[in-house]
Amino acid sequence: FFCPAGACLGATMMREGGPAYENATDGFDGIDMEAANRRATRRVSTANAVLGGLVGVLALALFALAGVHATTQARAGEDTRAGGSESSSKPKRLIFFLSDGMGPAHLTLARDAGACGALTLDEHLVGASRTRSTNSLVTDSAAGATAYATGYRTYNHVVGEVPVGDPNDVDFTSGSASASGATGPGPGPVTGPVRPAGTIVEGAQLAGMRTGVVTTTRVTHATPASFSSHVADRNDETEIALEQVYTLDLNVILGGGAAQFMSKDAFPERSARNDTRDLMADAKHRGYAIAFNAGDLNEAVVEIVRSGGIKGEETDQERGDASENSSTAAPFAKRQFGPRVLGLFADSHLAYEIDAHEDSLAGFANGATPSRGDAEAPSLVAMLDAALAVLDAKFAEHENDEGFFLLVEAGRIDHGAHANDAGAVIGEMCAYDRAFKRAVEYVAARNDALVVATSDHDTGGVSVGCCDAYEVDVAKLNALKKSAEFVANDIVTEMLKLDGVVFDRSATAANATVENAVRAIAIASLAAAGRDVSDASDSVGDADVSAIVAAAIEAIAAGDSVTHTYEGYELQNKIGEVMNRANKVGWTSRAHTGVDVPLFAFGVGAEAFRGSHDNFRVGQMMIDALGVDPVEGYKVFRDRLSIVDADETPP
């Protein structure tokens, strides 16, 4: 169903007229704003929010003038599009790639030492992004993504909200560069009052644009959440999912995180929600086609492209037509935002590329992209193809083609780097570059599109070479067949199959029979992943296996094997260290670093992104490029938020 670059463009209906979001507050009369303010325990007064909004508008205006000046100084008549074809002055379609955790050395590793080969990214490098947050030289993903989404810096851990006053002020003199007191993506105190800030997504929706988020992580994770919700703690994924379904009208939501949408009543073992809502059913009721694998997604998009909407379910527009004069009409009833698809392809994050294919990373050779079966999760390229097909699907007669904004996150580069796992990182980098290439092909076929790509931060502080040696063992690196995450899960799964064994720290460690059984499991798992204990060149010694055995026993005894995340899981970290030693790839951290990250751009307006910019400035330039108003867009979001706060379950 997916169209090659440019093949479907002629089918797009374009009409003159205003945005589809005229009368943006229709259907919201009589909303109880006190209900909305029940969330205000984390926010400041409405007066401060308004004042902050006015400051934001002034700041954006000043930056817009600066952007105009910069464009004027560009070489006369220079065209930033391949082929030199004539292009419009502003894009109406913007694809923003965020490669979570990718620093400059990750790029080198993937290109020169990994399976990826030549990178399309290299052809479109235009500058760098400086990644600090309001309270730290080393940002987390929430603050990093919020800067791009809103044009403002914020505190680490905060999603879609920014400090009162001047958020882009920084002060690292009051303590360490981790002023929030947090060491990772877990709970961390906000260091001052915050207020919601409008996002580029909300501004785009107000302008009548279609919108979407695509990610390889949970769709409620920090990066997609920063573009689609407003919470003071990135871990409040129950709230984030609710806002994504009810208060934003995203046309596309694709990634992992099904557990955040499942009813705890129906799926008590799988649901990660802390309430009883069934957001799957709610999303379907709101007109979303639901997909759980690549086949489902293909079927949904074929129908959307064919019809321009969702069939088989009553949409908000249809409910509005049926009850327009009814006092009980749903607040959303008179609104139509085009086709919608919600794809949730794993309970949590999607599998690493290196784990998703029988031939590991060999499928990326010679510029190829490994294929996926219909029953599997779609690849990042396939999700991008699906998103573009939906966002460009035939527009309904009453809907103008105002364009779209699409976020695409290659989110698991970060996770692999947290584990210091070069093999996992390279697989995610290959997939990212293939998706970026597809976006460039899409943009090159149009005269109204722009693709921008950068990272929220570097993770791991990777070095291409280590250990006082002038080399990287490329053969050993490419011999890796599985991620450290996969090996850790495999070891624990096999351990739990041992009959009659209760894993207790002291008793298990003293039981030689059990220890030898776990040792055999660990050795077999390492061998399947490309590391043979009997091969001295793989640099895995007896002491390494003993350390993995001890960590595995501890993981089960402490419950970490069930509750762990991608960061701070000792078993996974130890496996990553052991598996990657022979590569001679170095790491300085299992957390983030504060280095500048690469910035890429291609298409209409790409010239403006040249140079080194603060991350929030990149966000402002994207908002400028589309000409949207996040401040006004947030007001509509805020009004919808009050509906979700009401005592009655939303329709």
N, C-alpha and C positions, 0 to 999 in steps of 0.2 A: 504493500500500500504506500510505502514511502516514496516520495517523488525525488528523483535526482535533482541536483541543484538547478533551480530555475524552471524545471519541467512543469510544475503546477502553478506557476506564477500567473499565467493568463487566466486561470479560473477564479482568481481573487476579484471580488466585486468592489469597485471603488466608486463612491458617489460624493457629490458635493454636499456640504452641510456641516452643521455643528456636531460636537461630540455626542456620543450616545449617552453620556452621563448628565444631560441637561436636567435641571431641577433635582440636584443631587440629594436633597433631603426629602423628596417625595416618599410618603409612607412612614415617616418617622415622627409625625405630629403626636403629641401627647405622651412621649416617652418619659418615664420616670427617671430623671437624671440622678436622683438619690440612690437608685439601684446601682447605677454605674459607679457612683462614688464609694461603694462598698469596697472597691479595689484600691481606694486612695490611701490606705495605710502605708503604702510604699511611695506615695507621690506627694507633691506639694500642692498648694492651693491653686485653684483655677486662675487666679490673677497672675501667679508666677508663671503658669504654663502659657498664658497669653503673652506675657512680657517676653518669655523665652522665644515664643513663636515670632514675635515682631523682630527680636534681635536676629533670629534665623533668617527671616525674609531680607533684612538689611544686609546681612552677611552674604547671602546668595546673590543679591543684586550687585554688590561690590565685586564678587568673584566673577559674575557674568561679564561685567565691564572689563575685568582683567583678561578674561578669555577672549573677548572681542579684540582687545589690543594685541594679544599674542597671535591671534589668527591673522590680523592685519600685517604683522611683521613677517609672516611666513613667506616663502618664496612665491613671487607672483605667478599665478596660474598653476601652482603645483597641485597635482591630483594625488591623493593618498590611496587611491584604489589601484589594484593591479590592472594593467592593460590601458590605463589612462582614459577610461571612458568618462563621459560627463556625469557628474553626480549632483544631487541636491545639496543645499547648504546645511541642512540639519537632518539627522536620521529620524525615522519614525519607527524603526525596529532596532532594538539594542539587546544584544546577547552579552551578558556579563559572566565570565568564567572566574571562579575563585578556587584556586588550587590550595586547599588547606594544608599548611605546613611546608610548602615547597619554597626552599631558598635557592640561591644561585648554584650551590654545589649539587643539589638534587638534580638540577638540569644537566650538569656536566656528567654526573653518574649515569643518568638514563641514556644520554646520547652516546657517550664514549666508552662506557663499560658495560652497558646493559643490552637487552634484546631489542630496544626500540629503534636503533639506527638513527638516520637523519630526522630531525624534529622540525615540524612545521612552525612550532613556536619560535625557533631561532630566526625565521625569516621576518618576524613581525615585532621583534624587541625594540621598544621605543624609549625605555627609561626604567625608573625604579620607584618603588613605594616605600615610604618610611613608616614603620609599623607601631610606634609607641602608643600606649593608651593614656588616658588622663592621669592615672596614678601609677604607671609603671613603664619603665623603658622596655619591658618585656610584656607584650600584650597576650591576652588569651583570645580564643576564637570569637567569643561573644562581642568583646569590645572592638576587635578587628573588623568583624563583619558589620557591626552597627555603624562604624565610621564610613564604610562604603555605602550602606543603605540610607543613611540620613544626612551625611555631610558633616557630622559632628563626632568628635572623640567622646568616649565615655569610660567609665570604670570597668575594670575586668569583671567578668561574670554577668554584666548587665546587658539585656537584650532589648533593642528598640527604644531605650530610654537614655537620657543624657543628663549630666549634672546641671543644676540650676546655675545661672550666671553664664559665664563664658566656658562652654564645655571644651573648647580647643586650647584653653590654658592648661599648662602642665606644671607640676611642682614635684620634683623628686628629692627635694632637700630635707624633707621632714623625716626621712627614714630610708630604709633599703628600697631597692627598685621593685620590691614586691609589697607595696604599701598596703595592699588589701589584706595582707596576712594569709593569703591562700597560696598553696603550692601547686595547684592544678585546677581542673575544671569542677572540682567539688565545691561545696558551699563556701562562700567567701563574703565577708561583710562589705556592703557598699560603704564608701567612706564619706558620703554626704548625700543631701537630698537630690532626687532625680525627678525628671519630668518626661513624659512621653514625647518623642520626636517623630514627626511624619517621615515616612520612608518613600523611596523612589517608586515602590510598588503602589502605595496609596496615591501618590501623585499621578502615576500613570493611569490608574483606574479612574480617577476623577476626570482625566482627559479623554476617557473613552477607550483607552488601550486595553487589550487583553494582556494577561500576566501569567507567569508560571514560575515554579521552582522545581529544579531537578537536582538530585544529590545521590551519592553512593552511601551516605550515612542515613540515620533516621531523619525523616523530614522535619522532626521536632528538635533536631540537634541545633547547636549554637548558630551555625551559619544560616541555614534556611529560616530559623526562628527569627533572626535579626531583621530579616526582610519581610516577615509576615506576622509579627506579634510584638507586644510591648509588655515585658515582665522584668522585674528587678533581679531575678535569679534564673539563670539559664537552665537550672535543673527542674524548674516547674513545667515539665513537659506535658503534664495533664492539662494545664491552662493553655499552653502554646497550641496543642492540638485543637482545643475548643475554639480558640480565636481563628485558627486557620480555616476551620470548617464554617464557622458562623459569622465572623466579622470581616473576613476578606472574601472577595469573590474571585479567587484564583481559578484560572481556567485549567491549569495543569499543576498537579502535585504528584511527583514521581520520586520514589526512593524506598528506603526501609522504614521501620518503625511501626509496623502494624499493631504491635502490642499497646501502643499509646492510643489506639482508636477502638480497641476491642472492649466489649462490655465485660466487666469483672464478673457479673452474674453468669454470663454464657461461657466465659473462658477464664475461670478462676486461677488456673495454673499459668496461663500465658499473658493475660492482661497486665499491663503496667500502670493502669489508671488508678487513681486514689478516689474515684467516685464510681457511680454505677451507670454512667452514660454509655450508650452504644453509638459511637461516632461513625461507625461504618454505616449503620442504618440511617443516621441523621444525614450523612453526606449523600447517600443514595436518594433520600427524600428531597434533598436540595438540588437534585438533577445531575449528580456526578455518576458517570460510569465507573465501576469499580474493577480494578485489575489486580490479580495476585501473581501473575507470571507473564512471560513474554507473549505467549499465545493470547491471553486475555487482552493485553495491551494492543496487540495487533488488531484483534476483532473490534475493540472499542474505537480505535482510530479510523479503521476502514469505514465504520458506520458514521463517525463524525464527518469525515471528508465527503462521504456520499451525501449526507443530509444537512450538514451545517449545524447539527444539534444532536441531542440525545433522544433516542426513541425507546419506548417501552417503559418509561417512568414519567410521571407527571412532573413537569418542570415548574419552577417558580412563576415563570411567565404564564404558563397554562393555568395555574391556580389563580393568578391575578385576573386573567381574562374571565374566569368563571365566577369570581367573587368580587369584582371591582367595586360594586356598590354596597358590599357587605361590611358591617362594622367589625366583623371578625376576621377580615382579610389579613393574611400574614404580613408583617412589616416588609418582607422581601418581595411581596407578591407582584408589585408593579415594575420590578427591575429584571432586566435580561442582560446577562453578561456573556452570552455566547456559550459554546460547548464547554463541557467540563469533564475532566478525567482525573481520578484519584488512583494512583498505582502504588501499592504497598507490597513490596516483593520479599520482605523478610520481617520477622518479628522485631529485630534490632537493625544493626548495620548490614549492608550487603556484603557478601563474601569478597575477599581479596581476589584480584584477577589471577594471581599465582595459584590460588586454591580452586578456582572455578573451572579449570580446564585440565583434561587428562595430560596434555603435553606441556603443562605449566605455562611458561612464557614463550615457547617456541612459535606459537601462533602469531606473534607480533612481528616475526621476521619479514624483511623485505616490504615493510610498510603495511602489512596485512592487519586485520582485526579478527581475533578468534571468534568463531561462530558460537551461538548459544541455541539450545533447544527450546521449543515452545513451553515446556514445563519448567524451565529455569527462569531465574531473574534476568531481565534484559541487561545488556551492556550499557555503558554510559553513552556510546554512540547511538545505540538503538533508542534509548530514552530521549536523547536530543532529537533524533529524527521524528519520534512520536510527538514531542513537544512542538516542533516547528510545524508539523502537519496540522495539529490542533489549532495552534495560534494563527495559522494562515488559512484555515478551513473556510469554505465558502461562507461569506457573511450573510446573515439574515437580511431581508429586504429593508428592515427598519434600522439596521446597524451599519454605521459608517466604518470604513476601514481606517481606523486611527493608528494602527500599528500595534506594537507590543513591547513589553520588557520581559526578558527571561533570565533568571539566575540559573547557572549550571555550576554545581560544586563537585570537584574531584576531592571528596572529603577524606578518603582513607590513606592518602599520602601521609597525612599527619599521624594516623594511627600506627602505620608501619614504622615511622620515624621515632615515635615514642618508645617502641620496642627495640629500636636500633636494628631493624630488620631490613637490610638492603634489598633482599629479593622481593619482599612485599612492596617496598617503595617503588622499585623499578616497574613492577607490573602496573601499579596505579598510575605512574608517570606515563607509561605507554598508552594506557587507555585515555588519559587526559589529552595527550597530544593528538590521538586519533580523532577525538571528539572536537578538539579545536580546529583540526584540519577540515572537518565536515562543516563547521560553522564558517570558516573562511570561504569555502566553496559556495555556501549559501549567500554570503555577503557579496562575493565577487559577481554573482549573477544578478544583483539588484543595484539600484542607484539610491536606495533610501535606508541602508542598513549599516550598522556599526557593531563590531565585536571588540570588547575590551577584556583583558585577562590579567590577573595578578594574584597575589597570595595575601592571606591575613597575617602571616608570620612565617618564620623558619622554625622547623622542629628538629631537634636532635643535634644540631651543629655538625652535620656530616662533613667529613673531609675525604677527598678522593686520594687515598694513601694514608698510611699511618705507621706507627711503630718504628720510626727511624729508618724506614725502608723506602727506596725510590721506586715503588711499584704498587700496582693493584693486580691481584690475581683474577683476571677477567674470566678465565675458565672455571675457577671455583665459584665465582659469583654466579655465573650462568648455569652452573650445575644444580643450584638450589631448585627444588621442585615444589616446596610447600612453605607457607609462612610459619613463623614461630607461634602465632595464634592457633593455627591448625594443629600443629604438633602438640601444643599444650592441651587442647581439647581432646585430641586423640588419646593421649596418655591417660587423662582423667577418665575418659569413657571406658577404656580397657581396664583400668584399675577397678572401676565400680562393678565390673563383671566377675571379679574374683570371688569365689564362693566363700561365704562365712567370714569375710574380713571386715572388721570395723576399724576404720582408720582413726587411731588415737595417736597423738604425737609421740608420747614416750613408749607406749606398748608396741606400736607398730615399728618404730625405729629399732626396738630391741629384738624384734622377731626376724631372724635371718631369712626364714623361708619367704615371708612376705616381701622383705626388702629385695631378695633376689628375683622374685616374680615381677616386682615393679621395675627393677633394673632391666630385665629382659624386655619389658614393654617399652621402656624409654629408648633402648638401643634400637629396637625394631622401628619405632616411630621416627627416630633420627635418620635411619637408613632410608626409609621411604621418602624422606624430605631431602635426600641428597647428601647426607653426612654419615660416613661409615666410620665407626669407632675403630675398626681394624686397619684403617688406612691412615697412616701417620700424616699424610699431606692434608687430611681434613682437620687436623689439629683439635681433635676431641679426645681428651684423656679420661682415665678412670675417675679422677677427681671431679671432672666435669659431670660425668654421669651420676656420681654420688650426690653432687649438688642438685642436679635435676630431680633425682629421686626424693631427696629431702624436701625440696620445694613442692613437689607433687603431693606428698603425704600431708604437708602443712596446708596446701590449698584445699584439700578435701576436709581435713580436720577442722579448719577455721571457717569453712563455707565459702572461701574465696572463689572456688571453681564455679560456683553458681552466681555469685553477686559481682564478680570482677567486671571492670570495664577495660578499655584498651590501654589505660594508663595506670601504672602502679601495681600491676599484677606480677608478683615476684616470679612465679613459675614461667610465665611468658617472657619476662625480661631475661631470665637466666638462659632460657632456650635461645633467644635472639642473640645473646652474647656468644654462646657456644657455636651456633650455626654460622655466624658471620665472621668468626675469628680468622678463618683461612682466607677470606676475601682480601684482607688488608685494607678494608674500608673503615675509617675511624669515626668516632662519635664523641662529642664533648658533653652531651647531656641526654637525659631521657625526658626533658621538658622542652619548652620553647626557647628561642633565643631572640635577641633584639636587632638582628642584622636587617639591612634593606633587602627587599625582595624584587624580582624582575617584574616589569610592567610591559604588556604587549597590547597593540591596538592595530586594527585594520578596518578600513571602510570610510564612510562619510564622517568627517570630523576627527579622524584619527590623529591628525597633526597636533591637535591641542594637548595630547597626552605625552608628547615628547618631553623628556627631562626627568628630574628627580622631584617627587611630590610627597607631601604628607598624605597618609591614607585618606583622611577626611577630605582633602582637596580633590583626590580622585573621585570620591563620592559626589562632591559638588559639581565637578566637571561632567559627570554622567547625568546628573539632574539638569544641569545647564543644557547639555546636548539635546535632551528630549524636550526641554522647555516645559517641564511639569512643575506642579506646586505641591510638595509634600505636606506643607502646613495645612492647606485647605483640604487635602486628601485625608489627613488624619482626623479632621473634624467629622467626616462621614464615618470613618472607622470608629471613632469614639461614640457616636450615636448608636451604631450597631452594637457596640460593646454593652450598652445598657440593656439591650434586648436579652442578651445572654445572662445578664445579672438578674433578670426578673424572676419572680418566684415560680412562674410556670415554665415548664420545659419548652424550649423553642420549637416552632413547628417543624 
